[in-house]
Amino acid sequence: MKTITKLNLCLAMLFMINLQAFAQGQPEPNTQGNKGEKIEALRIAFISQQLNLNPQEAQKFWPVYNQYHNDLKTMHQNFKMDANGQVDANRQLDFEQKKLDLKKKYKNEFDGALGKDKVNQLYNLEHKFQEKLKDLREQRQQMKGNGGKGGQRPGGGNGGGRQFGPR
């Protein structure tokens, strides 16, 4: 049990360091990774922390999740809009159906690695992560608009939006 607690603590610390560096728009010390790698590190830390994976679960889960995530990324890259940035309704619906089919395909594999309760939580966490990432981007844009000072949203406060981690 102590090993699991230490692992979770290490993951949480890594997550917070990455989050702070990402939110402030400053590179991490001694690393020059690209933005995509930082986002992936945040995703991994967020999912690991929220699912509270034990070492056995993590060993089974991450290879399956990485394949799922790569398949999903490939689908997004292959989805093209027209020159005006528009998408035909039928193409959009086909794309959404393919994403749903992919999630259904991997659900059974995730069940084997995590169990049904954590799989239900996983799909919700993916959406939650995207919302939090969007909030971070908005905060960074607002900081740039304020000359990098304060980082406050209009109407006062410090953003008060969603934060990474448990509520």
C-alpha positions in Angstrom: 0.0 0.0 0.0 2.9 2.4 0.7 4.2 1.9 -2.8 0.9 2.9 -4.4 0.7 6.0 -2.2 4.2 7.0 -3.1 3.5 6.4 -6.8 0.3 8.5 -6.6 2.2 11.3 -4.8 5.0 11.3 -7.4 2.4 11.4 -10.2 0.6 14.2 -8.5 3.8 16.2 -8.0 4.8 15.7 -11.7 1.3 16.8 -12.7 1.4 20.0 -10.6 4.8 21.0 -11.9 3.7 20.4 -15.5 0.5 22.2 -14.9 2.2 25.2 -13.4 4.7 25.5 -16.2 2.0 25.1 -18.8 -0.4 27.6 -17.2 2.3 30.2 -16.9 3.5 29.7 -20.4 7.1 29.2 -19.3 9.2 26.2 -20.3 10.1 23.7 -17.7 13.6 23.9 -16.5 16.1 21.9 -18.6 13.4 20.8 -21.1 12.7 22.0 -24.6 9.8 19.6 -25.4 7.1 20.8 -27.7 3.6 21.8 -26.7 2.0 18.5 -27.8 4.4 16.6 -25.6 3.5 18.8 -22.6 -0.2 18.3 -23.2 0.3 14.5 -23.4 2.2 14.6 -20.1 -0.7 16.6 -18.5 -3.2 14.1 -19.9 -1.3 11.1 -18.5 -0.8 12.7 -15.1 -4.5 13.8 -15.0 -5.9 10.4 -16.0 -3.5 8.5 -13.7 -4.3 10.7 -10.7 -8.1 10.7 -11.3 -8.4 7.0 -11.9 -6.0 6.2 -9.0 -4.4 3.4 -10.9 -2.4 0.8 -9.1 0.8 -0.5 -10.7 -1.0 -3.6 -12.1 -3.8 -1.6 -13.6 -1.4 1.0 -15.1 0.7 -1.8 -16.7 -2.4 -3.2 -18.4 -4.2 0.1 -19.1 -1.5 2.4 -20.7 -0.6 0.3 -23.7 -4.3 0.0 -24.6 -5.0 3.6 -24.0 -2.0 4.8 -26.0 -3.2 2.7 -29.0 -6.7 4.1 -28.6 -5.5 7.6 -28.3 -3.2 7.2 -31.4 -6.2 5.7 -33.4 -8.3 8.7 -32.3 -5.6 11.2 -33.3 -5.3 9.5 -36.7 -9.0 9.9 -37.2 -8.8 13.6 -36.4 -5.9 14.1 -38.7 -7.7 12.4 -41.6 -10.9 14.5 -41.1 -10.7 17.4 -43.5 -12.8 20.5 -43.7 -13.4 22.4 -47.0 -11.6 25.5 -48.0 -14.0 27.7 -45.9 -13.5 25.7 -42.8 -16.9 24.1 -43.2 -18.0 20.5 -42.9 -20.8 18.8 -44.7 -23.4 17.5 -42.2 -23.2 14.0 -43.5 -19.4 13.9 -43.2 -19.6 15.3 -39.7 -22.1 12.7 -38.7 -20.0 9.9 -40.3 -17.0 11.2 -38.4 -18.9 11.3 -35.1 -20.1 7.7 -35.7 -16.5 6.5 -36.4 -15.4 8.1 -33.1 -18.3 6.3 -31.3 -17.4 3.0 -32.9 -13.8 3.4 -31.8 -14.8 4.1 -28.2 -17.1 1.0 -28.3 -14.3 -1.1 -29.7 -11.8 -0.1 -27.0 -14.4 -0.2 -24.1 -14.1 -3.9 -23.9 -10.3 -3.8 -23.8 -10.5 -1.0 -21.1 -12.9 -3.2 -19.1 -10.3 -6.0 -19.0 -7.6 -3.6 -17.7 -9.6 -1.4 -15.3 -13.0 -2.8 -14.6 -16.3 -1.2 -15.5 -16.4 1.5 -12.8 -13.1 3.0 -13.9 -13.9 2.7 -17.6 -17.1 4.8 -17.0 -14.9 7.3 -15.2 -12.3 7.3 -18.0 -14.6 8.5 -20.7 -15.9 11.3 -18.4 -12.3 12.2 -17.6 -11.4 12.6 -21.2 -14.1 15.2 -21.7 -13.2 16.9 -18.4 -9.5 17.1 -19.4 -10.4 18.8 -22.7 -12.5 21.4 -20.9 -9.7 22.1 -18.4 -7.2 22.4 -21.3 -9.6 24.9 -23.0 -9.8 26.9 -19.8 -6.0 27.0 -19.6 -5.7 28.3 -23.1 -8.3 31.0 -22.5 -6.4 32.1 -19.4 -3.2 32.3 -21.3 -4.9 34.3 -24.1 -6.3 36.7 -21.4 -2.8 37.0 -19.9 -1.4 38.0 -23.3 -4.2 40.5 -23.7 -3.4 42.0 -20.3 0.3 42.4 -21.2 1.0 39.3 -19.2 0.0 41.0 -16.0 -2.5 39.7 -13.4 -4.1 37.0 -15.5 -7.5 38.1 -14.2 -10.6 37.6 -16.2 -13.0 40.5 -16.9 -15.2 41.1 -13.9 -12.4 40.5 -11.4 -11.2 37.4 -9.6 -8.4 35.1 -10.7 -10.4 33.1 -13.2 -12.3 31.0 -10.8 -12.7 28.4 -13.6 -12.2 24.8 -13.5 -9.0 23.5 -12.0 -7.1 20.3 -12.6 -7.5 17.7 -9.9 -10.5 16.6 -7.8 -13.2 19.0 -7.0 
